[in-house]
């Protein structure tokens, strides 16, 4: 047996062309083409401060009740209209729904005093009123994602507007159960030994960088496997395109205003006021028993941020007769970015719209 | 060897990295998930906040002296723009309310007009019926006077009838007298 044959048997041959492609893509990663996002046709219905209300008209309208999407305050709204074929909005408009999306925009320093109550009363309520007026519909379906789900539930509990259906996607409702925050940190927040109010006051809004680092620290402080994964699959053009798009989304977070942050930490996380029924929006007490609308709560199986234990308690707090709790085989972001949410919503809403 | 797999050096590296990352993160989590770390975090953020506040105060002071706009000044201007936007929004909503009330008033007016036209129709109908009734009343009056005349005439006829019967009685009495006289005359003649 010659030396070459021996090497070939022990060490498989290196594919030179593949390696050239791989390193070409890795070294030029910033110039790599990205998948188109936010591509579904839309029109602006209303604008307030940095927020916009978009209408995505149905391709062929089949349902009278339009859908009103509320995004989380920390993510960009295009998570609902991600890549073609994996866009929640695209699925819904193709199914025959008019979709209204409340995009929070990018808050600035001047918005530091906007708290969660303002977001609910001045943005969601007004947005719903305008959507109802614009569509001429008699009622509307609300869909809230993550923290947007919490805001949607709170709003529905005090709403005077006609809400037909309420769908909450991975909403962190109960903060007395297992959360993504390490238990000693949570203990510190609850007993007051860890209070970041003064630090946040100094900034006015939590800058994008801190926001990103905070989520990393809570989840995976050191995260480089995505880059290794990229290097591993860099010869696959489609994978690189997807990776670039996803990486862009993950680093494109939205700053959080200090007033909203303080309310989130002190009222929701520390005192768990939502579950106890002690939270109020501009003097109106939030009692989940007032929710009589059809309710769908979706949790994601591989979620490392919001566990089902955190979302499910709302099922026992509402008065709805038609209520469903479902688990989707997806991750926290993946449920929206893969478009699975669109399919699940259509499945539930088609009989209720 | 045609089915020989090409060498992929990154696959092994990927597996190794995933494990290493998990271990490092677990280590970090173990060392940060304790009260000592939360106290340290609290202390460091507090210190950072103190220095930030001091820096902001100096910045404001400098801004005041040199007439330079600070971030708060720019914020105030932005807030004015927001207030204007909110006022426009509330104006738009008031216009909507006005439009709504105008359209509901229009609907009410339309319903009132509908009712009014019904009333007018009814009045016209009543008027026609009134004229008819008047005519009928006049005819009735005429009829009544005719009846009165007839009644009078009947009364006259009744009187006449009585007179005739009296006359008849008288006549019959006269006839009897005449008969008696004739009989007596006849008797007398025969006796002669």
Interface residues (C-beta under 8 A of the other chain):
Chain A: X8 X9 X11 X12 X13 X14 X15 X18 X48 X49 X108 X109 X110 X112 X126 X133 X182 X183 X184 X185 X187 X188 X193 X194 X195 X196 X198 X199 X201 X202 X203 X217 X220 X221 X222 X223 X224 X225 X228 X229 X231 X232
Chain B: X1 X4 X5 X6 X7 X8 X9 X10 X11 X13 X14 X17 X18 X21 X24 X25 X28 X29 X32 X33 X34 X35 X37 X38 X39 X41 X42 X45 X46 X48 X49 X52 X53 X56 X71 X74 X75 X78 X79 X82 X85 X86 X89 X96
